[in-house]
Structure formats: structure tokens, C-alpha cells
């Protein structure tokens, strides 16, 4: 009997299924990695948007005469 067959008999019906992060959380490890990848991308997109907004308010708007910075 091969190792895979022994493992399949030992584990039973959970054989071949992905492991969960925690037993009571219905999220697999690959789903968690996917979520973290997208969260990281969206975070950097948000940081870029924040920098763009700051540059617009601080430099671009006053340069085109859209508003004035007081202070």
C-alpha cells in the first residue's frame, strides 16, 4: 500500500481538501492569500490617490488659480 492510500484512509473524507485558517472560520488558506493580495493592491491604490489629492490641493489648484492657500 502506498503512502497516498494510507494517508487517504487515515484522513477519510477530508482527504484532498484545503486546510482552513481556523477550524471555525470557513476560509481556506488560498482564499486568505488571495484576499491579502487584493487588500495590499487596494491599499497602495488608496495611498496613490491620497498623494494625488494632496498634490492637487496643495500645488496644482493654486497654480491654476482654482483657489488660494491661506496661512
N, C-alpha and C positions, 0 to 999 in steps of 0.2 A: 504494500500500500504506500502510495506516495505521500509526501508532506502536505500537498494541497488537499488531498482527500481526508487526511487526518484532521487538518485544520477545519475543513468543511463540516466534518462530523462533530468536532468539538464546539464550534461556534453555533451551528444549527442554521436557523432561518435568517440570521443577521449576516451570514457569510456574503461577502461581496458588496455590502452596503457601506457607504461612507460613515466615518465617525462623526459624532456631533461634538459641538464645543462643550456643552454641558448636557447631562442626561435629560434635564427638564426643558431645555431650550431647543426648539425644532429647527435649528440652523446647523448645516454641515460646515466642515472646515473650509471647503472650496467656496461655499456661498459667503462665508465670513471674509475670505481673502478678496473675493470679488467686490464686496461692499467696501472694504478698506481701500481698495484700488480706486474706486469711484469717489469715495469721500476725499481721498488725497487729491485727486484731479480737481474736484469741485472747490476744495479749499484754495488751491493755487489760482484757480479761475477767479474766485472771490477776492483774493489778495491783489491780483492784477486789476480787477475792476475798482477796488478801493484806491489803488495808486493812481489809476487813470482819473477817477473822480477828483482826487486831491489835486492832481496837476491841473485839471480843468478849472477848479475853483480858485486855486492859488495863482496860477500863471496865465493860462490861456484866456480865461474870461476877462481879466483886467487888460490883457494885451490887446484884445479886440474891442475894448470899451463896453463890454456887456454889463459890467458892474465895477465898483471900486472897493478896494480893501481898506477898511478903516482901522487905524491903530498902528 
